[in-house]
Amino acid sequence: MVTIKTIVHPTDFSEASLNAYRFAAEIARATSSDLILAHVYEKPYYSAISETSASFTLIVDTQEDAKIRQAIREQMVKMTQMDFATGVRIYEKLITDIPAWKFYEDNTVQKADLIVMGTRGATSIYHGGIVGTNAERVIRHSPIPVLSVPVGANFTGIKQILLATDFQDPLDNLVPWVITFCQLFGAELYVGIINTLNNFSTTKFAQENYAALKNKYPLPENTQLIVYNEKSVEDGIMHMCLDYGIDLIAMLTHGRTGFSHFLKGSIAEDIAAHLRVAPLLTVKNSSAA
């Protein structure tokens, strides 16, 4: 089990963001957590020329900045008054002077236990906001677990959870999160392994590793192992979700960056980029740099 005390929902007030906000509010209610609404904005600057050196200096337009902050807070107040947020402790956080997707570097956000953010799938960044391909960046770089919610997902409860793995990496960071969500929402758990032409595991390998997982962790009694043979891991996960009515996918992410990311990529990020069926919970591999 993990303890969730603070959840951060980065918002740009778009449809995708507001959809993820519902998930964040429901999880906050189930865990009695604080929910922080975070919005990144750019301060308005104007340039002034120095009379002595003839150089330009950027100065914050304080009046315009105050107007922007007030407008953002008004939007946040409306969010706190939505029906599904009733009874949730919600706080506002305005962040500036960093790229929108780096909101997790803010001192307040760094103390959070979970990020819940929206994604529009493989699209361009939404008006410079947080959703869209920025979700992939957050998954890759943030040390905080991330729940990515596709714009088409509707919160009707979390009753079926898929833990997708190839049993090649230690699951010590991920399984406690999965167990926590199972217990919070009374969900059934499926441990799924997808065989592809380039990454094939025998039935014996899957069964032995599944048995070891059950011996190590207090998985729900009704947990099941499912094995699919597909052209790609992405296709396998999609078909598992459709066949079993999955409400939440859980995966490790390696958090690769730079040249390593170029060479090996990240299946978790690819799934997040094309999410259509269910939210994706990603947790850093314990050996990730």
C-alpha positions in Angstrom: 0.0 0.0 0.0 1.1 3.6 -0.6 -0.2 6.6 1.2 -1.7 9.4 -1.0 -1.9 12.7 0.9 -1.6 15.2 -1.9 -2.7 15.0 -5.6 -1.8 17.6 -8.2 -3.9 18.3 -11.2 -2.2 20.5 -13.8 -5.0 22.4 -15.7 -5.2 24.6 -18.7 -9.1 24.6 -18.5 -9.4 22.6 -21.7 -11.9 19.7 -22.2 -9.1 17.1 -21.7 -7.9 18.8 -18.6 -11.4 19.1 -17.1 -12.0 15.4 -17.8 -8.9 14.5 -15.9 -10.0 16.8 -13.1 -13.0 14.6 -12.4 -10.7 11.6 -11.9 -8.4 13.6 -9.7 -11.4 14.7 -7.5 -12.7 11.2 -7.2 -9.3 9.8 -6.2 -8.8 12.7 -3.7 -12.2 11.9 -2.2 -11.4 8.2 -1.9 -8.0 8.9 -0.2 -9.1 12.0 1.8 -6.2 13.8 0.0 -5.6 17.4 -0.7 -6.0 18.3 -4.3 -3.9 21.1 -5.8 -5.0 22.8 -9.0 -1.9 24.0 -10.7 -1.7 26.3 -13.7 1.4 27.5 -15.5 1.2 30.9 -17.1 3.7 33.4 -18.7 4.2 36.7 -16.9 3.6 39.8 -19.2 6.8 41.7 -19.7 7.7 44.9 -21.4 11.1 46.2 -22.4 12.6 49.4 -21.1 15.8 51.0 -22.4 18.5 52.2 -20.0 19.3 55.8 -20.4 22.9 55.2 -19.3 23.9 52.0 -21.2 21.3 52.0 -24.0 20.5 48.3 -23.1 17.1 46.8 -22.9 15.6 45.4 -19.6 12.6 43.2 -19.3 10.2 44.4 -16.6 7.0 42.7 -15.4 3.8 44.6 -16.2 2.4 44.3 -12.7 -1.0 45.6 -13.6 -1.5 43.2 -16.5 0.0 40.3 -14.4 -2.5 41.0 -11.6 -5.3 40.8 -14.2 -4.1 37.5 -15.6 -3.8 36.0 -12.1 -7.2 37.2 -11.2 -8.7 35.6 -14.4 -7.0 32.3 -13.6 -8.2 32.3 -10.1 -11.8 32.9 -11.2 -11.5 29.9 -13.5 -10.2 27.8 -10.6 -13.0 28.9 -8.3 -15.5 27.7 -10.9 -13.7 24.3 -10.9 -13.9 24.0 -7.1 -17.7 24.6 -7.3 -18.3 21.7 -9.7 -20.7 19.0 -8.3 -18.2 16.2 -8.4 -15.6 18.2 -6.4 -18.0 18.7 -3.5 -16.3 17.9 -0.2 -12.7 17.7 -1.6 -10.1 20.0 -0.1 -8.9 22.0 -3.1 -6.0 24.5 -3.2 -4.8 26.8 -6.0 -1.3 27.0 -7.3 -0.2 29.5 -10.0 3.3 28.7 -11.5 5.3 30.9 -13.7 8.8 31.3 -15.3 9.1 27.6 -16.3 7.8 25.6 -19.3 4.3 24.4 -18.8 5.2 20.7 -18.8 7.8 21.2 -16.0 5.2 22.2 -13.5 6.3 19.3 -11.3 9.5 21.2 -10.5 7.6 23.7 -8.5 8.4 23.4 -4.8 4.8 22.8 -3.8 4.2 20.2 -6.5 7.4 18.3 -5.7 5.8 17.3 -2.4 2.8 15.7 -4.1 2.3 11.9 -4.2 0.4 11.7 -7.5 -0.1 13.8 -10.7 -3.4 13.4 -12.5 -3.4 15.0 -15.9 -5.3 15.0 -19.2 -4.1 13.9 -22.6 -5.5 14.5 -26.0 -3.5 11.6 -27.5 -1.0 12.1 -30.3 -1.8 15.8 -31.1 0.0 19.1 -30.9 0.2 21.0 -27.6 -3.1 22.6 -26.8 -2.5 26.4 -27.0 0.8 26.1 -25.2 -1.0 24.4 -22.3 -0.3 21.2 -20.4 -2.2 18.4 -22.2 -1.4 16.6 -25.4 2.2 15.5 -26.0 3.3 17.2 -22.9 1.9 14.2 -20.9 4.7 12.1 -22.5 7.3 14.6 -21.3 5.9 14.5 -17.8 5.8 10.7 -17.7 9.4 10.6 -18.9 10.9 13.2 -16.5 8.7 13.5 -13.4 9.8 11.6 -10.4 6.2 11.6 -9.2 3.8 8.8 -10.4 1.5 10.1 -13.2 -2.1 9.2 -14.0 -2.7 10.2 -17.7 -6.4 10.4 -18.5 -7.5 10.4 -22.2 -10.1 12.9 -23.2 -12.6 10.1 -24.1 -12.4 8.3 -20.7 -15.4 8.7 -18.4 -15.1 8.1 -14.6 -17.7 5.4 -13.7 -15.6 3.9 -11.0 -12.4 1.8 -11.2 -13.5 -1.9 -11.1 -11.0 -3.5 -13.5 -7.2 -2.8 -13.3 -4.6 -4.1 -15.8 -1.0 -4.4 -14.6 0.9 -4.7 -17.9 4.4 -6.2 -17.6 6.9 -8.4 -19.4 8.4 -9.4 -16.0 11.8 -8.2 -17.2 12.0 -5.3 -14.6 11.4 -5.3 -10.8 7.9 -4.2 -10.0 8.6 -3.1 -6.5 7.7 0.6 -7.2 4.5 -0.2 -9.2 2.7 -3.1 -7.4 2.0 -1.2 -4.1 0.3 1.5 -6.2 -1.8 -1.2 -8.0 -2.8 -2.8 -4.7 -3.7 0.6 -3.3 -6.1 1.3 -6.1 -7.5 -2.2 -5.9 -8.3 -1.7 -2.2 -9.6 1.9 -2.6 -12.1 1.0 -5.3 -12.7 -2.7 -4.7 -11.2 -3.4 -8.2 -10.4 -6.8 -9.8 -6.8 -7.1 -11.0 -5.5 -8.6 -14.2 -1.7 -9.2 -14.7 -1.2 -9.0 -18.4 1.8 -10.0 -20.5 1.9 -9.4 -24.3 4.0 -11.6 -26.5 5.3 -10.1 -29.8 7.6 -11.5 -32.4 10.5 -9.6 -31.0 9.7 -10.2 -27.3 8.2 -13.7 -26.7 7.9 -15.4 -23.4 6.8 -19.0 -22.8 3.7 -19.9 -20.8 6.0 -21.4 -18.2 7.9 -18.2 -17.8 4.7 -16.2 -17.4 3.2 -18.6 -14.9 6.4 -18.8 -12.8 6.8 -15.1 -12.6 3.1 -14.6 -11.8 3.3 -17.1 -9.0 6.4 -15.3 -7.6 4.5 -12.0 -7.8 1.5 -13.5 -5.8 3.9 -14.9 -3.2 5.6 -11.6 -2.7 2.6 -9.3 -2.6 -0.9 -9.4 -1.2 -2.7 -9.3 -4.5 -6.5 -9.4 -4.5 -7.8 -13.0 -4.3 -9.5 -12.7 -7.7 -6.4 -11.6 -9.6 -5.9 -13.3 -13.0 -3.0 -13.8 -15.4 -3.8 -13.1 -19.0 -1.4 -13.6 -21.9 -2.0 -12.2 -25.4 0.0 -12.7 -28.6 -0.1 -9.5 -30.7 1.8 -7.6 -33.3 2.8 -5.0 -30.8 2.5 -4.3 -27.0 0.3 -1.3 -27.8 -2.2 -3.5 -29.7 -2.1 -6.1 -26.9 -2.9 -3.6 -24.2 -5.7 -2.1 -26.3 -7.3 -5.5 -26.9 -7.0 -6.5 -23.2 -8.7 -3.2 -22.2 -11.6 -3.9 -24.6 -12.0 -7.6 -23.8 -11.9 -7.1 -20.0 -13.5 -3.7 -19.6 -10.3 -2.2 -18.1 -10.8 1.0 -16.2 -7.1 1.6 -15.3 -3.8 0.5 -16.9 -0.7 0.4 -14.7 2.8 0.2 -16.2 6.5 0.9 -15.3 8.3 3.6 -17.1 12.1 3.8 -17.5 12.2 7.6 -17.8 14.8 7.4 -20.5 16.1 10.7 -21.8 18.5 12.0 -24.5 20.1 9.4 -26.7 19.0 6.5 -24.6 15.4 7.5 -25.2 16.0 7.8 -28.9 17.4 4.3 -29.1 15.0 2.5 -26.8 12.0 4.7 -26.5 9.3 4.0 -23.9 6.3 1.8 -24.4 4.6 3.6 -21.5 5.0 6.9 -23.3 3.7 5.4 -26.5 0.7 4.1 -24.8 0.0 7.5 -23.2 0.4 9.2 -26.6 -2.3 7.0 -28.1 -4.6 6.6 -25.1 -8.2 6.2 -26.1 -9.7 3.5 -23.8 -8.5 3.9 -20.2 -6.3 6.0 -18.0 -2.7 5.0 -17.6 -0.8 5.0 -14.3 2.9 5.2 -14.8 5.5 4.7 -12.0 9.3 5.0 -12.4 11.3 1.8 -12.5 13.3 1.5 -9.3 16.5 1.3 -11.4 15.6 4.3 -13.6 18.2 7.0 -13.7 
